[in-house]
Every structure is written in structure tokens, then in C-alpha cells.
Amino acid sequence: MIDIQLILLAIGSLLLAGVLLSKLSSYIGVPTLIVFLLLGLFFNGNTLFTPSVDSYTYIQYISIFALIIIMFSGGLDTNTKKMKPIASRGAVLATVGVLITAIATGLLIHYLLGIDIVLSLLMGSIISSTDAAAVFSIFRSGKIKLKKNLAETLELESGANDPMAYVLTISFIELLTHPTTSIEGIIFLFLKSLILGAVFGVISGKLSIKLFENVNLDVKGLYPVLLVALAVLTFSISEIVGANGFLAVYIAGIMIGNAKMIKDAKLSNETNTTFFEGLAWLMQVIMFLVLGLFIFPNQLLETAGISIVIAIALMFISRPIAVFTSLIPFKVSLKEKVFLSWTGIKGAVPIVFATYPLVAGIPEAYTIFNVVFFITIISVILQGGTIKFVARKLDLLSTC
């Protein structure tokens, strides 16, 4: 048993290092959060953790709570006026783009590596979405400003595309665990989850705004705490009725964050920024560190070959196909499409989704988890670390 003093010393040291290293990320272009992912990996060992369904269930619980805060914070910080010009293309990338990425990646995995088609499509679904936490962290820490609303497009896509990837992941797990499940039934559950998620998000947003209009707390600092409670309730109630909780939380966050009364009176922009940016950052740190702790380096290296093949297929084939196809109806230049294709950054979310096959008891789940972890590291370092360079080469950096 490790003494609590040593545990607290480790926690304090990690947080201090993270805060100080956040300055470094603005120079190297890679989010500091990858450091925590690697730290968790470095400190791991069979003497500390034993892989089991229970341990991965705990990871899932911790990560879901962290994602609720991150998604809600991203919604609160979304300015609908700025997003309006690119709302359509962002929404298409977050839905159609994710679907195309999942299918294209799954087919490539199947034909290149000879893996079962349903299992391949599950892997493609898990890594199909871009990661809001990684995107927000890279753009804010690196102070990257882009032309033609590209930053807003990426932030909207990354904030809104996790629900689609989540539903696809759950659907293919259902097909693997219950092979007799009809395709029609899967499609029905798929549509039901997204539609109800959007509906509950709007309802929660309206009720939350009404609550803020009628409640007066003596302590101003309790308003952000109230928002955390509303975010958690929105997710839990949505999931209980079969809706997509992540989509509901994100939509509710957007509505609350853009409600004039709340912004001007009870939840100022300064309060919003200081509390939720700090809390979201802390949740990201916890999520990355915990995920890293439950990976075993020897198992990770065993999947290096397959991980690199899938990462290359994803970055250079699947993502570009998804971007170029999704943006056909829109006036987007070739340079912009190339940039959007390169910035399909992965993060903690795919790793969290990779715990679902583990909890579901799918035999190949440990391999999937390690592959997704490896791909995430490659994506964050390679794609995340070169965003500014690629934008400069394509003449898409803004000087404003």
C-alpha cells in the first residue's frame, strides 16, 4: 500500500509540471497533454495494475465524466455568431465525414490486414472522429490563427463529431456480440440515439437558461458549479432514455454559453473562461494520465506494425477521402481541403471508445485498445505537432 503523502506528492508534482510545460507546447506545437499520456505509460507496470474488465470499466467511468466536462466546456466556448458561416460544412464533416472515415478505414484494415470485416469496421469507427480536447489544446496553447474560418471549422467538427463515432462504435459492438441483430435494428438505434440526443440537448439548454433566469445565488462562484451539475444531469438523463449523452451535453453547452442574460449577468465571460478552461484542462490531464497507466509497453510494441499501417491509411487515405467527399457541396479551396485532411487529430476520445470492446468482452479487444493508443500517439505528435508548419506552407495562417 502506497502512503497517501506519496500519492499526493506525485499528483502535485505532475500538475505543477503540466502547468509549467504548457508554455513549452506553444513553441513545439504538441499539446502538453501528450506528456501525461506518456507519463502514465512510463510509470505503468504489471506490479501496479492487472488488466481486467473491472479495471477498464473504471477507466471508462473516469473518462466519461472527463469527456462530459470537456464537451460541455467546448459548447460553452462556441460562439454561434462566428460558427454560423461554417455551421453547415462543420456539421457535415462531423457526421458524413465521420461515417466515411469509419467505413473507408474499416475497409482498408480488412483488405490490407485480412481482419474480419465487422471487427475492422469497429476499429475504423473507434478512430473515426477528431478529438475536441486535442484540437482545443493545440489551437489555444499554440495561439494558432487561421484564415477563412478554418479554426472554427475544426473546432466545430471536433466538438460535434464524437457522438457519431460513439454511435458507430456501439453499433458494431452490438453486431459482434449479437450477430443475429438486424441491420434495420442497428440503423433504427443509430438514428434514435442522434435525434433524441439533439432533442434532449435543446430541452436541457432551454431549461437550464430558465433556471438561471429564476435563481439568485448568494455566492457567484456557485454558478459554474451549477453548470457542472446541469452538464452531468443532461448526460445521465439522455443516456437513460437511449439518447446520445455527448451530443446532448454539447448542444446544451452551446445554448447556455450563447444565452445573453447568462453571459452578461450571472456567468461572465471571464468566469466562464477561468473556471471551465481550468476544469476542462484538469479533466484532460486526468484522462490522459489514467489511460496511459493502463497500457503495457511490451503489448504496445507488439502492435507497432499494424498500428503504423492503420495510422498511415487513416491519415493519407481515409481522412482525405472523407474531407474531399463531404465538402463537395461547399466552396472550399484545394489548399483548405488539404489542410482539413491533415488536421484529423486523434486524442483521448478514441482511446476511451476503445475501452467499450474490452468491457463488452470482445476477444480481440486488448489488441484494439493497444492499436488505438499507438495511433493516437502518432496522430498527436505528427499531425498536432505540424499544424502550424502545414498552415504556413499552405499560406493559411492569419496575421490578425
ABEGO torsion letter per residue (X at the ends): XBBAAAAAAAAAAAAAAAAAAAAAAAAAGBBAAAAAAAAAAAABEAAABBBBAAAAAAAAAAAAAAAAAAAAAAAAABBAAAAAAAAAAAAAAAAAAAAAAAAAAAAAAAAAAGBBAAAAAAAAAAAABBBAAAAAAAAAAAGBBBBGGAAAAAAAAAAAAAAAAAAAAAAAAAAAABAABBAAAAAAAAAAAAAAAAAAAAAAAAAAAAAAAABBBABAAAAAAAAAAAAAAAAAAAAAAGBBAAAAAAAAAAAAAABAAAAAAABBAAAAAAAAAAAAAAAAAAAAAAAAAABBAAAAAAAAAAAAAAAAAAAAAAAAAAAAAAAAABBBBAAAAAAAAAABBBBAAAAAAAAAAAAAGBAAAAAAAAAAAAAAAAAAAAAAAAAAAAAAAAGABBAX
